[in-house]
Amino acid sequence: MQISAAGSSAQRASCPAASQRGFTLLELLVVVSIIAIGTAGVAFSLRDSAQTQTEREAQRLSALLESARAQSRTLGVAVVWRSTALGFRFDGLPPGTLPTTWLDPTTTVASGSRLELGPDPIVAAQAVTLGNTQQAGVTWRVVTDGLHPFSVQMAGSEAAVAPAGSEP
């Protein structure tokens, strides 16, 4: 005689959902969270590449140049950006107005680089190329056509702006 008590094989045969095996939602959530934590740990442990660091420096320099350009127009004084052995400087602005060092000490720029930032609202087309001592092929250009704000371009890309003082 067959009985259908809890846990008997007869009850399992009559209820197909109970015989299916798989993972519970809680087990799946635990596995996914462990994978997410491991992935985040790996992502945070990786250092920025030289290209990313140089691009970040170029974006920062672009913002600093625009700030110096605005201050030059506001104060009515000529401001010139110059590269130095330890970073750069803004001639014409009071000391301490803007930063004068790179965030990444491996950032390089050609010695003697110079950009004229004002006080005129329209300046000559100018560009400066930033590099990195860790990777020689990593270069970014900070350029302006004189009318528009400074922008950042990869050095290998075609630029519509020629560096100041160059012949077309």
N, C-alpha and C positions, 0 to 999 in steps of 0.2 A: 504494500500500500504506500502510495506516495503522499508525503506531507509537504505543505508549503510553508514551513516555518522560516523565520528570518535567517538568511544566510544559507539556506539549502540550495542545491543545484536546480531544483524545480523552479524556485522563485527567480533565479538568475536567468533561466531560459525563457521565462514568460515576460521579463522586463529587459528588452535589448539595450536600453540606455545605461543600465547599471553594469552591463558587461563590457562596455567600451572603456578603454583605458587611455589616459593622456595626462597632460600637465594641467594643474589648476592655474587659475589666473594669478594667484599669489606667487606661485613658483616662477611663472614667466616674468612677472614684475621684478622679482629678486634677481633673476639672471640678467635682465635688461639693465637694471640699475648697476650691477657689478661691472658690466661691459662699459657703461657710460662713465663710471668713475675711473676705470682703467684708461679709457681713451682720453679723458680730461687730464689725467696725470701725465700721460705721454705728451700731449699737446703743450702743456705748461713746461715740461722739461726741455723741449726743443728750443734752441736759441734762434733768434731771427737771423736770416741769412744776410750776407753783406749787401745784397741788392735791396732788400727791404729796409735795412738801416740807412743806406744811402738815399733811397727814395724818401724816407721819413725826414732826413736832414734837408733834402731839397724842398719838401713841402714847408718845413719850418722856416727855411731861408726865404722862400717866397712870401710867407706871411710877414716876416720881419722886414723885408724890403718894402712891402706895401705899407707897413706901419711907419717906417722911416720916411717914405714918400709923402704920406699924409701929414706927418709932423713937419716936414720940410715946407709944405705948402701953407700949413697953419702958422708956423713961425716966420715964414718968409726968408729962410736962410738956405743956402746951398748945402746939401748933404751928399757926401760921397761915401760909398761902401768900399772898403779895401780889405783884401785878404792879408793875414799876418801869419807868422810862423806858428802861433798858438791858436789861431782862430780867425777872427775878423774884427773890424771896427767900423764905426759910423762917424766919420769926420763931419763936424758941423752941429752935432747934437750934444747936449750936456752929458758928461760921463755918467754911466749907470742908467741911462734912459732905456736902452735895449741891451739884451745879452750880447756877449762878444766871444763866446766859445761854442764849439760844436758839442752836441750831446754825446756823440760817438767819437772817441779820440782817433779812430782809424779813418775818419773823413778827410779827404784831401781836396785842394783846389789849387789851380796854377798860381804860383807866386806872382805877385804884382797884379793880380786881377783887381779890376776897379769898375764900379758902376756909379754913374751920376744919377741922383734921384730927385733933383728938383732945385729950386722951388717952383719952376714952371710946371703947369699941369700936363704938358706934353714934353716928353724927353726923347732922346735918340733911341733907336732900336739897340738893345743891349742883351748880352747873355753871359752866363758864367757856368762852367762845367764842374760838377762835383764828382769825385771819385772815391775809391776806398783802397787802403793799403793791403787789405786782406785778399781782394780780388781785383786784379788790374783791369779786367774787361767790364767792370761795373761802373757805368757813368750815367749821370742824369744832368740835364741842362735846365737852368732856371732862366727863362727868357721873357722879354717884353718887346712889343713893337713900338713902344713909346706912348701909345694912347691907352691901350688896355692894361689890366693888371698883369703882374708877373705870373707865369704859369710854369709848370714842371713838365718836361718832356724827356723821354728816354733818348740818350745821346745818339743812338743809331737811327732814330726816326727823322723824317724830313721836317725841318723847321722852316717856317716862312720868315724867320727873323735872322738877320745876319748879325754876328757880334759887332759891337761898336768899334769903329775904326777899320773895318775890313772892306775890301773892294768887292762889288757885286760880280 
